[in-house]
Structure formats: structure tokens, C-alpha cells
Amino acid sequence: MADSFWGDAMALSNRLFDQDLTFQCPRCHVLLVKKGSWIKSITSFKCERCQETVRLPYGDKLAIFERHLRLVG
């Protein structure tokens, strides 16, 4: 459901919430594997490798979900 702030922004797919999704830390580029539900719910995290606090804004979450949706068809 889109609200007035996001307009017609795509929702994060519920079918990926239980799936392992991969993405890279933008600071150190380590490959991270997290459940879709974790990605949906966080706004920032501390990378275990570089110890940097990394923001994960909605647009980045959408890109992660869209990439995995293309892979699973």
C-alpha cells in the first residue's frame, strides 16, 4: 500500500521475506546474506566486517528485492 510520501512506490515483495537475499556492504563490499524480512525492517546496520554503521534506505531495499525477483522469475 503506497502512502502519500512514496506515491506509487513499489512495495517490497512478501514472497521474499523468508528468502536469503544477498547484497554488498557499500563501505567494504563484503557480501552479506540476510532474510528479506530483516532487510525490510531495518533502517541501518553495523557491518560485521568493517564495523561501519550503514544506512539502508527504501530505494536500496527496493533494488535488492527487484534484483532477487528477477532471479526467481
FIPANU-408080 format. One record per atom (N, C-alpha, C, O): z, x, y; residue in three letters. Coordinates in steps of 0.1 Angstrom, whole numbers, padded with zeros to 4 digits, always signed. Each point is the difference from the previous one (the first is absolute). Layout:
N
ZXYAla...
This chain:
73
+0000+0008-0012Met+0000-0008+0012Met+0000+0009+0012Met+0009+0008+0002Met-0019-0010+0007Ala-0001+0008+0012Ala+0008-0006+0011Ala+0000-0012+0002Ala+0007+0020+0006Asp+0007-0005+0011Asp-0008+0004+0013Asp-0010+0006-0001Asp+0015-0010+0013Ser-0007+0002+0012Ser-0001+0015+0003Ser-0010+0004+0007Ser+0019+0004-0011Phe-0001+0014+0003Phe-0011+0007-0008Phe-0008+0008+0006Phe+0006-0011-0018Trp-0010+0006-0008Trp-0013-0008+0000Trp-0011+0005-0005Trp+0011-0017+0010Gly-0013-0007+0001Gly-0004-0004-0014Gly+0007-0006-0008Gly-0019+0011+0004Asp-0006-0003-0013Asp+0001+0012-0009Asp-0008+0002-0009Asp+0018+0006+0011Ala+0002+0012-0009Ala+0002-0004-0015Ala+0006-0010-0003Ala-0012+0018-0005Met+0001-0002-0015Met+0014+0001-0004Met+0007+0010+0004Met-0003-0018-0013Ala+0014+0001-0006Ala-0001+0011-0011Ala-0011+0002-0006Ala+0022+0004+0003Leu+0001+0009-0011Leu+0000-0007-0013Leu+0007-0010-0002Leu-0016+0013-0007Ser-0002-0007-0013Ser+0012+0000-0009Ser+0005+0010-0004Ser+0000-0022+0001Asn+0011-0002-0009Asn-0003+0006-0014Asn+0010+0005-0007Asn-0022-0005+0003Arg-0003+0005-0014Arg+0002+0015-0001Arg+0000+0005-0011Arg+0002+0002+0022Leu+0002+0015-0001Leu+0015+0003+0002Leu+0004+0012-0001Leu+0005-0022+0002Phe+0014+0003+0003Phe+0006+0008-0012Phe+0009+0008+0002Phe-0013-0011-0014Asp+0006+0006-0012Asp-0008+0012-0005Asp+0004+0006-0010Asp-0014-0002+0018Gln-0009+0011-0004Gln+0005+0013+0006Gln+0005+0000+0011Gln-0008+0011-0017Asp+0002+0013+0006Asp-0012+0003+0009Asp-0011+0000-0005Asp+0014+0003+0017Leu-0010+0003+0010Leu+0002+0014+0004Leu+0011+0005+0002Leu-0022+0002+0001Thr+0001+0014+0004Thr-0005+0002+0015Thr-0009-0007+0004Thr+0015+0016+0003Phe-0004+0003+0013Phe+0006+0014+0003Phe+0009+0005-0007Phe-0013+0001+0018Gln+0004+0013+0004Gln+0010+0000+0012Gln-0002-0008+0009Gln+0012+0017-0010Cys+0008+0002+0012Cys-0009+0005+0011Cys-0007+0010-0002Cys+0007-0016+0014Pro-0009+0005+0010Pro+0004+0014+0006Pro-0008+0007+0007Pro+0020-0003-0010Arg+0005+0013+0005Arg-0003+0011-0009Arg-0006+0010+0004Arg+0010-0011-0017Cys-0002+0011-0010Cys-0011-0002-0010Cys-0003+0009-0008Cys-0002-0022+0008His-0011-0004-0009His+0003+0000-0015His-0009+0000-0009His+0022+0000+0006Val+0004-0002-0014Val-0004-0014-0005Val+0001-0010+0008Val-0005+0008-0020Leu-0004-0012-0005Leu+0013-0008-0004Leu+0008+0005-0007Leu-0007-0017+0012Leu+0012-0009-0002Leu-0005-0012-0009Leu-0011-0005+0002Leu+0020+0001-0011Val-0003-0012-0008Val+0012-0009+0002Val+0011+0003-0004Val-0014-0015+0009Lys+0010-0010+0002Lys-0005-0014-0003Lys-0012-0002+0000Lys+0021-0007-0004Lys-0004-0014-0003Lys-0005-0006+0013Lys+0005+0003+0011Lys-0014-0013-0013Gly-0005-0007+0012Gly+0011-0007+0007Gly-0001-0001+0013Gly+0011-0004-0020Ser+0011-0007+0007Ser+0008+0009+0009Ser+0005-0004+0011Ser-0004+0017-0015Trp+0007+0010+0008Trp-0008+0002+0013Trp+0006+0001+0011Trp-0019+0001-0013Ile-0009+0003+0012Ile+0001-0012+0010Ile+0001+0002+0012Ile-0001-0014-0018Lys+0000-0012+0009Lys+0013+0000+0008Lys+0000-0004+0012Lys+0011+0007-0018Ser+0013-0002+0006Ser+0005+0011+0010Ser+0009-0003+0008Ser-0014+0015-0009Ile+0006+0010+0008Ile-0008+0002+0013Ile-0012-0004+0001Ile+0018+0009+0009Thr-0007+0004+0013Thr+0000+0015+0002Thr-0009+0005+0007Thr+0018+0002-0014Ser+0000+0014+0001Ser+0007+0006-0013Ser+0007-0008-0006Ser-0010+0020+0003Phe+0007+0006-0012Phe+0001+0015+0003Phe-0007+0006+0008Phe+0016+0000-0016Lys+0001+0015+0001Lys-0007+0006-0012Lys+0003-0003-0012Lys-0013+0011+0015Cys-0008+0007-0011Cys+0009+0009-0007Cys+0007+0009+0006Cys-0007-0010-0020Glu+0009+0009-0008Glu-0005+0014+0001Glu+0009+0009-0003Glu-0021-0006+0006Arg-0005+0014+0000Arg+0002+0007+0013Arg+0007+0010+0001Arg-0011-0016+0010Cys+0001+0006+0013Cys+0012-0004+0008Cys+0003+0006+0010Cys+0004-0016-0015Gln+0012-0005+0006Gln-0002-0007+0014Gln+0010-0002+0008Gln-0022-0001-0004Glu-0004-0006+0012Glu+0002-0015-0001Glu-0003-0006-0010Glu+0007+0000+0021Thr+0000-0015+0000Thr-0014-0004+0004Thr-0004+0004+0011Thr-0002-0013-0019Val-0014-0004+0002Val+0000-0015+0002Val+0005-0008-0007Val-0011+0004+0018Arg-0002-0015+0003Arg-0012-0004-0009Arg-0010+0007-0001Arg+0011-0019-0004Leu-0011-0006-0007Leu-0003-0014+0006Leu+0005-0010-0004Leu-0014+0010+0015Pro-0003-0012+0007Pro-0009-0009-0009Pro-0005+0004-0010Pro+0005-0017+0015Tyr-0008-0010-0008Tyr-0014+0004-0003Tyr-0005-0003-0011Tyr-0002+0009+0021Gly-0014+0004-0002Gly-0001+0010-0011Gly-0010-0001-0008Gly+0019+0010+0007Asp+0000+0010-0011Asp+0003-0007-0014Asp-0007+0004-0010Asp+0016-0014+0010Lys+0003-0007-0012Lys-0013-0008-0005Lys-0003+0000-0011Lys-0004-0006+0021Leu-0012-0007-0003Leu-0010+0009-0007Leu-0007-0003-0010Leu+0005+0015+0016Ala-0009+0010-0006Ala+0003+0004-0014Ala-0009+0001-0008Ala+0022+0001+0005Ile+0004+0003-0013Ile-0003-0011-0010Ile-0005+0002-0011Ile+0009-0015+0015Phe-0003-0011-0008Phe-0015-0003-0002Phe-0004-0002-0011Phe-0004+0003+0021Glu-0014-0002-0001Glu-0007+0010-0009Glu-0008-0003-0008Glu+0013+0016+0009Arg-0006+0010-0009Arg+0003-0003-0014Arg-0009+0001-0009Arg+0021-0005+0006His+0003-0003-0014His-0006-0013-0005His-0003-0001-0012His+0001-0009+0021Leu-0007-0012-0004Leu-0014+0003-0004Leu-0006-0006-0009Leu-0001+0015+0016Arg-0014+0004-0003Arg+0000+0007-0014Arg-0009-0002-0008Arg+0020+0009+0005Leu+0000+0007-0013Leu+0002-0009-0012Leu-0006+0002-0011Leu+0014-0013+0013Val+0003-0009-0011Val-0011-0011+0000Val+0000-0008-0010Val-0008+0006+0020Gly-0011-0009+0000Gly+0004-0014+0004Gly-0008-0009+0000Gly
